Amino acid sequence: MTDRILLIEDDTRLAEMVRDYLEGAGFRTARAATGAAGIAMHARETFDAIVLDLMLPDMDGLDVCRQIRARSSTPILMLTARGDAMDRVVGLEMGADDYLPKPFEPRELLARLKAILRRGKSGPANDVLRFGRLELDRCAREVRLDGEVRPLTSYQFGLLLALAEHAGRVMSRDALMDLIKAAPLEPFDRSIDVHISRIRAAIEDDAKKPRRVITVRGVGYVFAKAQD
């Protein structure tokens, strides 16, 4: 079945360009010109991914992201023209799966969109990894702690799964990005650290003293084999 994309973008010219490019690549698209319209459309219809502009006429795109993420795990690709790294960090903390600065090449938008869709659909069926009280369900793409589902985005689940599948092995940021088939990290890009922080908040008893996802200074991260 063809993937359906919700584009929340107030710039008509840009929206039409993106729509034409995505539909030419085989996607179906729907557009909302305001944040409120996008939230309402997402609530009543089913979409496989969302392309969300950060700057909208009626509300901040970050707030749109937060409201959608509060009730759905639909992958979100955030577009930002502000050029402020902090906006990108906050967007990831709000639950966006990836971000793309404006101006951008349509081919890069398509590549990033395909990547977050792949992460949302990958994983063999009926395969659950168990680490003490923590479970990673590849089929449902759910993380459970003490049987309770913990909220993670598709990107964050893929990141945690990559670490868990290599438990006990120190993984560099670049190696993790390669495993989850994400765009290469730019110099000094610490977006992956933001996602790790969100993962720890979801699965650690004390996110400030993590026992499951451990930082190895100057190298990367390791998923602890032995857990309670």
PEPELIN-V401857 format. One record per backbone hydrogen bond with DSSP energy under -1.0 kcal/mol. NH is the residue of the N-H (numbers start at 1). CO is the residue of the C=O. If there is no record, write none. Layout:
BEGIN
nh->NH co->CO
nh->NH co->CO
END
This chain:
BEGIN
nh->5 co->28
nh->6 co->49
nh->7 co->30
nh->8 co->51
nh->9 co->32
nh->15 co->11
nh->16 co->12
nh->17 co->13
nh->18 co->14
nh->19 co->15
nh->20 co->16
nh->21 co->17
nh->22 co->18
nh->23 co->19
nh->24 co->20
nh->25 co->21
nh->26 co->23
nh->27 co->22
nh->28 co->3
nh->30 co->5
nh->32 co->7
nh->38 co->34
nh->39 co->35
nh->40 co->36
nh->41 co->37
nh->42 co->38
nh->43 co->39
nh->44 co->40
nh->45 co->41
nh->48 co->4
nh->49 co->4
nh->50 co->75
nh->51 co->6
nh->52 co->77
nh->53 co->8
nh->54 co->79
nh->61 co->54
nh->64 co->60
nh->65 co->61
nh->66 co->62
nh->67 co->63
nh->68 co->64
nh->69 co->65
nh->70 co->66
nh->71 co->68
nh->72 co->68
nh->77 co->50
nh->78 co->98
nh->79 co->52
nh->80 co->100
nh->88 co->84
nh->89 co->85
nh->90 co->86
nh->91 co->87
nh->92 co->88
nh->93 co->89
nh->94 co->90
nh->96 co->91
nh->97 co->76
nh->98 co->76
nh->100 co->78
nh->102 co->80
nh->109 co->105
nh->110 co->106
nh->111 co->107
nh->112 co->108
nh->113 co->109
nh->114 co->110
nh->115 co->111
nh->116 co->112
nh->117 co->113
nh->118 co->114
nh->119 co->115
nh->120 co->116
nh->122 co->118
nh->129 co->136
nh->131 co->134
nh->134 co->131
nh->135 co->144
nh->136 co->129
nh->137 co->142
nh->138 co->127
nh->141 co->137
nh->142 co->137
nh->144 co->135
nh->145 co->148
nh->146 co->133
nh->148 co->145
nh->150 co->143
nh->157 co->153
nh->158 co->154
nh->159 co->155
nh->160 co->156
nh->161 co->157
nh->162 co->158
nh->163 co->159
nh->164 co->160
nh->165 co->161
nh->167 co->164
nh->168 co->223
nh->169 co->166
nh->171 co->221
nh->176 co->172
nh->177 co->173
nh->178 co->174
nh->179 co->175
nh->180 co->176
nh->182 co->177
nh->189 co->186
nh->194 co->190
nh->195 co->191
nh->196 co->192
nh->197 co->193
nh->198 co->194
nh->199 co->195
nh->200 co->196
nh->201 co->197
nh->202 co->198
nh->203 co->199
nh->204 co->200
nh->209 co->206
nh->214 co->222
nh->216 co->220
nh->219 co->216
nh->220 co->216
nh->221 co->171
nh->222 co->214
nh->224 co->212
END
